[in-house]
Amino acid sequence: MKVVNPRTGEADYEIAPLDSAAVQAEAARLRAAQPAWAALEPAARSAILHRWADAVVAHGGALLEALTLDTGRRRISEIEVDGLPGTIRRWADLAPRLIAEHSRSDQPSAHPTVRNGTRLVPYPLFGAIAPWNFPIVLSTIDAIPALAAGCAALVKPSEITPRFIAPLSETIAQVPELAAVLSFIEGDAATGQALVAAVDYVCFTGSVATGRKVAEAAARAFIPANLELGGKDPMIVLASADPVAAAQLALRASIVATGQACQSIERIYVARAIYQPFLDALVEAASKVRLNYPDIATGDIGPFIFGPQGAKVQAQIDEAVAMGAKILTGGTVENLGGGQYLRPTVIADATADMAVVRDETFGPVLPVIAFDDLEEVIAQANDSIYGLSAAVVAATPEEAEAVAVRLEAGAVSINDGSLTSMVWDAENSSFKLSGMGPSRMGESGLLRYFRKQALIRQTASPLPLSAYAEDAPR
């Protein structure tokens, strides 16, 4: 299967997708090793994970080179690679404490002669299907705590960005105990379908359409499915906010990673009292954003990782113009050296019936809408099939939070934007069609991988059958 370079548009890499039989064989290998992995003390698993983090550091250069080719961007690739050892170490350090805190050996019961205990039993085989926008982060964010919990893990990254799999697998091979229970595989949609059928717990990050298919397949397999799907995140800028500072914030939260992030701000609602100065500042700042072309070592945003995404974004922009919206910056996807690029596109006079306001965009597009009434804008922000995250900007955190608690979103950034990309210890749920299942953030990120087994001890003589007789003494 050919893989396209996002900067050149050329197919310069290829993978060999695993078929169903190969996926089943790899799953069987991991399952065979999982009981010994789960039997280790949590601290022993943590020590092994720390050795993996060391191996990742040692292979950081190769990982960065591969991920840069996968994504067409350098700085965010560095952030992903540099952040991986810290994520591994964080869960390695947290897991022993969390497991101890949530395990109960001898607790009193409502029945005087009965004592209770609770064992945490990990699911044997965890599976993940990851997307192309943050290949390393989203291939490992769920797998690492699953390993710390005692699961084996089978991960299929996107076929759009598979180059990093080889160097990452090298780091795993450096830790034999881990290699027995962790595998990253090359594959396409059929490989993903086979993975769902082969595991005991599946995590999927991606589109709503594909997420539905994963959920249906998981239901047929009778396994839990954790889904993080699309977003159409709103930002509400209240009249008390500094319009220039808010514009700078909105720009960053909308276009980092070329807007190819589920938590990107994709709708901006601004109080009419500061609408024009906000818009002026946003246009000025957006006009100064640089593409990382032709030199990848310069610039602010890169190409579309998945080239066809550029055409989808262009279609939304064109529809908005046809319906009366005004393009103030950007607006046209450019083919530069074979890559697809879009400069930050600020859109004025957007309306709720436009796809650019209604549907997920996944590009550096900023529709700005003025509002007059707080109740009205809260209703507009909530008028969406999505509920991943949101943001509110005001003069004080208290004023912003009073609005934030009324938004139908799993996480709300207060006087900032897209904080869920940086803050991983705040538990949150995906609302509406943005997902389902336990939070991947906070303690739930680990605890979701355990089934609870109750050990109920009778300390006195068990009741005889005569205790249930119709004429037994009351």
TILOMAR-425952 format. One record per residue (C-alpha): x, y, z; residue in one letter. Coordinates in steps of 0.5 Angstrom, whole numbers, plus 500, padded with zeros to 3 digits. Layout:
XYZa/...
***
This chain:
500500500m/503507498k/504512503v/504520500v/509525503n/505531505p/510536503r/511533496t/505530494g/509524492e/508516494a/515515497d/514510502y/509504503e/507499508i/504492508a/497492512p/496486516l/490481514d/485478519s/489472520a/496476521a/492480526v/489474530q/496471530a/499477533e/493478538a/495471540a/502472541r/500478546l/495474550r/500469551a/505473555a/499478558q/498473564p/505474566a/505481565w/499482569a/502478575a/508483576l/507488582e/505494579p/512497581a/516492577a/511494571r/513501572s/520499572a/520496565i/516502563l/521507565h/526503561r/522504555w/522511556a/530511556d/530507550a/525512547v/530518549v/536514546a/532513539h/529520539g/533523533g/530517528a/523518531l/523525530l/526524523e/520519521a/515523524l/517530521t/516526514l/509523516d/506530518t/510535514g/512539520r/518540525r/516543531r/510539533i/514533531s/519535536e/514536542i/510529540e/517526541v/520529547d/513529550g/513521550l/518519555p/515524560g/508521558t/511514559i/514516566r/508519568r/503513568w/509509570a/509513577d/502514578l/500506577a/502503583p/499508587r/492508584l/492501584i/493500591a/488506593e/483502589h/484495591s/481493597r/483487601s/478487608d/472492608q/466491613p/460490609s/452492611a/452485614h/455484620p/459477619t/461479612v/467482610r/469485602n/475485598g/476488591t/481486586r/483490580l/483485574v/486488567p/483486561y/487482557p/488485551l/487492549f/487495542g/487502539a/486505532i/489512532a/489517527p/494521523w/494528526n/498527532f/501520530p/505519536i/501522541v/494519539l/497512538s/500512545t/496516550i/491510551d/496504550a/501507556i/496507561p/493500559a/500497559l/501500566a/495497568a/497490566g/494489559c/497487553a/497492548a/496492540l/496499536v/494500529k/496507527p/494511521s/496508514e/497516513i/502517517t/506510519p/513512518r/514512525f/512505527i/519502525a/523507530p/518506535l/518499534s/526499535e/525502542t/520497544i/525491542a/530494547q/526492552v/524485551p/519484557e/515490554l/516487547a/512481549a/506485550v/506491546l/506491538s/505497533f/502494527i/501497520e/494497517g/489500513d/481500515a/481492514a/486491519t/483496524g/476492523q/480485525a/483489531l/477490534v/475483533a/481481536a/481485543v/478485549d/477493550y/478498544v/480505544c/478509537f/480517536t/477519529g/471521525s/464520528v/463516521a/468511523t/467511530g/460509529r/463503525k/468501531v/462502536a/458497532e/463492531a/465493539a/458491541a/458485536r/464483540a/461485546f/467489548i/468496551p/469502546a/472508548n/471513543l/474520542e/471523535l/470530532g/469537535g/466543533k/469547539d/466554540p/470560543m/466565546i/469572547v/465576552l/465584552a/469585558s/475581554a/481585552d/480584544p/487584542v/489579547a/483575545a/484575538a/491573539q/489567543l/483565538a/488565533l/493560536r/488556539a/485555532s/491554527i/496551531v/498544527a/494547521t/488547525g/488539524q/486538532a/480535535c/480541540q/482546535s/477552536i/473552530e/467557531r/468564535i/463568538y/465575540v/460580543a/458586539r/461591543a/468589542i/467585535y/470590530q/477591534p/477584535f/476582528l/481588526d/487585531a/485578528l/486579521v/492583522e/495577526a/493572521a/496576516s/503575519k/502567520v/508564515r/507557512l/513552513n/515552506y/519552502p/524551509d/521546514i/525549519a/521556518t/514558519g/508557523d/504552520i/505546515g/501543510p/495538510f/498532513i/492528509f/492532502g/485531500p/483534507q/485541503g/479540498a/474538504k/476545507v/476549501q/469546499a/467549506q/470556505i/467556498d/460555500e/461560506a/462565500v/457563496a/452564502m/454571503g/460570508a/467575507k/474572507i/478577510l/485573510t/487566506g/481563503g/485559498t/488552499v/495553495e/499547492n/506549494l/511543492g/506538491g/504539498g/497542500q/497549504y/492554507l/494560510r/489562516p/482564513t/478569517v/471569515i/466575517a/459574516d/458567517a/452564519t/449558523a/447554516d/454554513m/458548513a/464552516v/460554522v/456547523r/461541521d/468540523e/473543519t/480541521f/483546518g/486553519p/479557518v/476562523l/469564522p/467570527v/460571529i/458577533a/453577538f/448581542d/445577548d/449572552l/443567552e/443567545e/450566544v/450560549i/444557545a/448558539q/455555542a/450549544n/447548537d/451543535s/452535534i/459536537y/461537545g/468535545l/471542548s/470549548a/473556551a/470562554v/474569555v/473574559a/476580564a/476575570t/476567571p/469568575e/466571569e/468566564a/466560568e/459563569a/458562562v/463555561a/458551566v/453552561r/456550555l/455542553e/462540552a/467536556g/472541557a/472548557v/478552557s/477559561i/481565559n/485560554d/483555549g/485548547s/488547554l/486539553t/492539548s/496541554m/493539561v/492531561w/490530569d/483533568a/478528567e/473530562n/467526558s/466527550s/459530550f/454528544k/457525538l/464527540s/465521543g/463516549m/466512554g/471514560p/475519560s/482518558r/485524562m/486524570g/486517574e/480514569s/485514564g/488508568l/482505572l/478504566r/482498564y/480494570f/474490571r/473489579k/472483582q/469482589a/471477594l/466477599i/468473605r/463470610q/466470617t/460466621a/457460619s/453460612p/445461613l/442454612p/436453608l/431453613s/432460614a/428461608y/423456610a/416459609e/415457617d/421460619a/421464625p/421472623r/
***
